[in-house]
Amino acid sequence: MAKREKVAVKICVGTACFVQGGADLLLYDEFLDPIVLANCEIEGVSCLGKCKEAGSKEGAPFVQIGDVVHGDMTEKKFCDLVAEAVHA
């Protein structure tokens, strides 16, 4: 059985995202399930550029999981979405 690739996760820490919760998400190792954590590559990035998109229905902080960007991120939403991506 081939080993699965780790899920790529990018946490935006641009100014808006940082002050609206992105900084807290960088503490992911304190609240993310260890099995899920072992199957992810998580990094902070300077900006995902979503704040500038006109008509965006979601706000900061933004997180990219795989190829999909999610906004209005909370610790619970982060844990749920990352776990879902890992177990997909």
SVG drawing of the C-alpha trace seen along z (x, -y; Angstrom):
<svg xmlns="http://www.w3.org/2000/svg" viewBox="-21 -44 26 46">
<polyline fill="none" stroke="black" stroke-width="0.4" points="0.0,0.0 1.4,-3.4 2.0,-6.0 -0.3,-8.9 1.0,-12.4 0.6,-14.8 -2.1,-17.4 -0.7,-20.9 -2.1,-23.5 -1.3,-27.2 -2.3,-29.6 -2.4,-33.2 -0.6,-35.5 -1.0,-38.8 -2.0,-41.7 -5.8,-41.2 -5.6,-37.5 -3.0,-37.7 -5.0,-40.1 -8.3,-38.3 -7.2,-34.9 -4.5,-33.7 -1.9,-34.0 -3.9,-31.7 -4.1,-29.1 -0.3,-28.9 -0.6,-27.2 -2.2,-24.2 0.0,-21.7 -1.8,-22.5 -5.3,-21.7 -5.0,-19.5 -5.3,-15.8 -1.8,-14.2 -2.8,-11.6 -4.1,-14.4 -1.1,-16.5 1.2,-13.7 -0.4,-13.6 -0.2,-17.4 2.5,-19.9 1.4,-23.1 3.0,-26.5 2.3,-30.2 2.3,-32.3 2.5,-36.0 -0.7,-36.4 -3.3,-34.3 -4.7,-37.4 -8.3,-36.7 -9.0,-39.9 -8.7,-41.9 -11.2,-39.8 -14.3,-41.8 -17.5,-40.1 -15.9,-37.6 -18.5,-36.2 -15.9,-35.1 -13.5,-37.2 -10.2,-36.8 -8.5,-34.6 -8.0,-32.5 -6.5,-29.1 -5.7,-27.0 -6.2,-23.3 -5.0,-21.5 -6.2,-23.7 -9.2,-25.2 -9.1,-28.5 -11.5,-28.8 -12.3,-32.0 -13.7,-33.0 -11.5,-30.3 -11.8,-29.2 -9.9,-26.5 -12.8,-24.2 -13.4,-24.8 -9.7,-24.4 -9.6,-21.0 -12.7,-19.8 -11.6,-20.8 -8.0,-19.5 -9.2,-16.2 -11.7,-15.9 -8.9,-16.5 -6.6,-14.0 -9.2,-11.3 -10.5,-11.9"/>
</svg>
